[in-house]
Amino acid sequence: MIPLLAISAWSGTGKTTLLKQLIPLLRARNIRPGLIKHTHHNMDVDTPGKDSYELRKAGAEQTIVASQQRWALMTETPELPPLSLSYLVSRMDHSTLDLVLVEGFKHEEIAKILLYRQEAGHTLHELILDPYVIALASDVPINMPVPVLPLNEPQIIADFICQWLNRTT
């Protein structure tokens, strides 16, 4: 099974910003990351007016859009229960990945780094340190029973992820 690592935090804490910094840092360390991002919004990755969008909207249950540079599979799921993280990971090509980073899915039983930003409007007492939390990244000093990493220093967080990955594989 490919290692999964969630980056978990409240909205507005900087999950996406941190991931955008971490991914190139991990790639520079020869780690091939994949990413699964959960959203509560009704999202669409296709563009209205494009052929693929129009064909999908015409009723195709699954649509693959492919080019020389990339391909994407879109599957309509309005009547299905929420998809599980394990199902989504199973759709990925594990032969091209060393790690799957997960944004969201904070209640999943997978390793996670919690983020805490003092200005995000939450208190430390609201943090949920479940047994899967391997570290906390914070912009203020905190005393916690897990390693505390500097939130604004993604190089240190990338180093921690590499060390964790070496221990888990």
C-alpha positions in Angstrom: 0.0 0.0 0.0 1.3 3.4 -0.9 1.9 5.7 2.1 -0.8 8.4 2.7 -0.2 11.6 4.5 -3.0 14.1 5.2 -2.4 17.8 5.7 -5.3 18.8 8.0 -6.5 22.1 9.2 -9.4 24.5 9.4 -10.3 26.4 6.3 -8.1 29.5 5.9 -5.1 28.0 7.7 -3.0 27.5 4.6 -3.3 23.9 3.6 -3.1 24.5 -0.1 -0.4 27.2 0.2 1.7 24.7 2.2 1.1 21.9 -0.3 2.1 24.1 -3.2 5.4 24.7 -1.4 5.9 21.1 -0.3 5.3 19.3 -3.6 8.4 20.8 -5.4 10.5 20.4 -2.3 9.6 16.7 -2.1 10.2 16.3 -5.9 13.6 17.8 -5.4 14.3 15.1 -2.8 13.3 12.4 -5.4 9.9 11.7 -3.9 7.1 11.4 -6.4 4.0 12.8 -4.7 0.4 12.3 -5.7 -2.4 14.4 -4.4 -6.0 13.9 -3.4 -7.9 17.1 -2.5 -11.4 16.9 -0.9 -13.7 19.8 -1.4 -17.2 20.5 -0.1 -18.0 22.6 -3.1 -19.7 21.5 -6.3 -16.6 21.5 -8.5 -16.1 21.1 -12.2 -12.8 20.5 -13.8 -14.1 20.9 -17.3 -14.7 24.2 -19.2 -18.2 25.1 -20.4 -18.3 25.3 -24.2 -15.6 22.8 -24.8 -16.5 19.5 -26.6 -15.7 17.3 -23.6 -17.9 19.5 -21.3 -20.8 19.4 -23.7 -20.5 15.6 -24.2 -20.4 15.0 -20.5 -23.4 17.3 -19.9 -25.2 15.4 -22.6 -25.2 12.4 -20.3 -22.0 10.4 -20.4 -21.4 8.7 -17.1 -17.6 8.8 -17.5 -15.5 11.0 -19.7 -11.8 10.7 -20.4 -10.1 13.8 -21.9 -6.6 12.9 -23.2 -3.7 14.8 -24.7 0.0 14.1 -25.1 0.7 16.0 -21.8 -2.1 14.6 -19.5 -5.4 12.8 -19.2 -8.3 13.2 -16.9 -11.2 10.9 -16.0 -14.4 12.5 -14.9 -17.1 10.3 -13.4 -20.6 11.5 -12.6 -21.5 10.5 -9.0 -24.6 12.5 -7.9 -26.6 9.5 -6.7 -23.7 7.7 -5.0 -22.7 7.9 -1.4 -19.6 9.9 -0.7 -16.5 8.3 -2.1 -14.0 6.8 0.3 -10.4 7.8 0.4 -9.3 4.2 -0.1 -11.4 4.0 -3.3 -9.9 7.3 -4.6 -6.4 6.1 -3.9 -7.1 2.8 -5.7 -7.8 4.8 -8.9 -4.2 6.2 -8.8 -1.3 4.6 -10.7 0.9 3.5 -7.7 3.8 2.7 -10.0 4.5 6.4 -10.5 4.1 7.5 -6.9 6.0 7.2 -3.6 3.5 9.1 -1.5 -0.1 10.4 -1.7 -0.7 13.7 0.0 -4.2 14.2 1.1 -5.9 17.6 1.7 -9.1 17.2 3.6 -10.5 13.8 4.8 -9.4 14.8 8.3 -11.4 12.1 9.9 -9.7 9.3 8.0 -7.5 6.9 9.9 -4.3 7.9 8.1 -1.1 9.7 9.2 -1.6 13.4 9.3 0.2 16.7 10.0 -2.1 19.2 11.6 -1.7 22.9 10.8 -2.3 25.7 13.3 -2.3 29.3 12.4 -2.9 31.7 15.3 -4.8 34.2 13.1 -7.1 31.6 11.6 -9.8 32.2 14.3 -9.5 29.0 16.3 -7.9 28.1 19.6 -5.4 25.5 20.5 -8.0 23.7 22.6 -10.0 23.0 19.4 -7.2 20.9 17.9 -8.0 17.2 17.8 -4.9 15.1 18.3 -6.1 11.7 17.2 -3.8 8.7 17.2 -2.9 9.4 13.6 -1.4 12.8 14.1 2.4 12.5 13.5 3.2 16.2 13.8 1.8 19.7 14.2 2.9 22.6 12.1 2.3 26.0 13.8 3.2 29.6 13.3 3.5 30.0 17.1 5.5 28.0 19.7 3.3 25.2 21.1 3.9 22.4 23.6 2.4 19.3 22.2 3.0 15.5 22.6 3.9 15.3 18.9 6.7 17.0 17.0 6.0 20.7 16.4 7.2 22.1 13.1 7.5 25.7 12.0 4.5 26.3 9.7 6.3 29.0 7.7 9.3 26.9 7.0 8.2 24.3 4.4 11.8 23.0 4.0 11.8 21.7 7.6 8.3 20.1 7.0 9.6 18.5 3.8 12.6 17.1 5.8 10.2 15.7 8.4 8.0 14.1 5.7 11.1 12.4 4.2 12.2 11.1 7.6 8.7 9.8 8.2 8.5 8.2 4.8 11.9 6.4 5.3 10.5 5.0 8.6 7.2 3.8 7.0 8.5 2.1 3.9 
